[in-house]
């Protein structure tokens, strides 16, 4: 008899280095972006965000991307090596150039939301990967509830849907495939919860309209 796990869902966790310093810089850049683009801020039932709509062009990235992406640059290169080279380089001869193409980025700040407020259960479409950087979060605060990822596979014996609660913590970056459905809960506390979300893809060649944020060396 042969038993094989045919499909898995990749998931990554990284620590943002020198977190206290980087947190201040990231929050400063977000504040500056808010001041210069007040017409783009959306306020809705305790949620503040500059979500621009899902995009495939890096021309829409906010200015506060700079410090965050620079801080996690070593992690993104490592992520690329793990996620891309194992998938493509086995069939690509000679090794392909690697590119990390960021598409959409936005912040979400929640505070004292109504208890009956419900976020839509959603995914980010077929764009590649989605990431969440946790900026403000209190693990001891009852109103700060981790985001939930929903398995794309049902459990065959009982036909149940499995899920995974992201172990959210300040200074962490979480990455998962953008097709995964996600559930988010209202922040009913008087302590702010702030995250930065972004979508990106790992491509063996760049689109003509893409700004290449990072181009590591070839796969080994």
Buried (B, 14 or more C-beta within 10 A) or exposed (E): EEEEEEEEEEEBEBEBEEBEEBBEBBBEBBEEBBEEEEEBBEEEEBBBBBBBEBBBEBEBBBEBBBBBBEBBBEBBBBBBBEBBBEEBBEEEEEBBBBBBBBBBBBBBBBBBBEEEBEBEEEBBEEBBBBBBBBBBBBEEBEBBBBBBBBBBEEEEEEEEEEEBEBEBBBBBBBBBBBBBBBBBBBBBBEBBBBBBBBBBBBBBEBBEEBEBBBEBEEBE
